[in-house]
Amino acid sequence: MNILITGIAGFYGHQFAKYVLKNKPDWNVVGIDRIDFAGNLNRLTYLKEWNEAAKEGRANFIWHDLKSPINPFLEKQIGPIDAIFHIAASSHVNRSIEDPISYVLDNVLGTGHILEYARKHKELLFFNYFSTDEVFGPIPQEGYLFDEWDRYKAGNPYAATKAGGEELALCYQNTYGVPVVVTHCMNIVGERQHPEKYLPRILRAIIKGDVLTIHTDDTGKVPSKRHYIYVDNVSDALLFLFEKGAPGDKYNIKGTIELDNLEFAKLVEELYGKKSKIKYKLAKASVDRPGHDWAYGLSGNKMAALGWEAKTDFKEDLKKIINWYKENQNWL
């Protein structure tokens, strides 16, 4: 099996590559990435799984910015492909608010270019469009869970451009027969995340005694909530859908635990296992971060009915991640 992973030097892209190379020893991985502020080639070079597979000829990295089409020369470099996991995306909400057009180019135009490449390969078995819970916008009331085909209500440019790419992917399935399977995922945590993400920011605040801003609702008192899931469970879900997913359908990869931003920070502080000098500051998201959604919710019933569930305990996973960061503070 030959697979192409876009955004392979990003946080989730490299983690998915690691999981595949570890669990599918007969699979070959080709990855493309443009290496920008979010992509870091060291994520791959630090992986023993990647280095060993590269020596065996099972792993290959190619530089490419998907704002440009995949030309015939690049197609030859990529070689024969059986499946595509389109993970590449600009995903930082604050940056999308500051520079929305760059997100349109990355997340909509870039998706169009990889879909154009995919439709030329009639033998393609699988195309995953890796989407997000944010396309649905915030939950309308406490406890609400969105099903896969519910309406979009994107609250920021990142979410809107991911919804646009999602619709484009489904169009290519309907019009050209590209075997698209859409996944909506919740907040992923793991090793080697970008320093701007919430978990690394908490850890920096614990280590340095910094002030950690906690976004709230408009009262300034109720912290925002998120569902979290460990990265390996997400990768397990994608490989499950490679076998079980139906082309043209959507699937929610639900988080395994829901915590508000303050609860999550205090849990990280507790699991860190050392008295910290962290300070918490509650801030209205509408002032500090326009377009911020208070809480998301996805139903996991569809995946459960197919027979998938997360295999690991979140708190144990989080403790493992924290211990890794203790030993690798350069990633903070």
Buried (B, 14 or more C-beta within 10 A) or exposed (E): BBBBBBBBBBBBBBBBBBBBBBEBEEBBBBBBBBBEEBBBBEBBEBBEBBBEBBEEEBBBBBEBBBEEBBEEEBBEBBEEBBBBBBBBBBBBBBBBBEBBEBBBBBBBBBBBBBBBBBBEBEEBBBBBBBBBBBBBBBBEEEEBBBEBEBEBBBBBBBBBBBBBBBBBBBBBBEEBEBBBBBBBBBBBBBBBBBEEBBBBBBBBBBBEEBEBBBBBBEEEEBBBBBBBBBBBBBBBBBBBBBEEBEBBBBBBBBBBBBBBBBBBBBBBBEBBEEEBEBEBEBBBBBEEBEBBBBBBBBBBEBBEEBEBBBEBEBEEBBBBBBBEBBEEEEBB
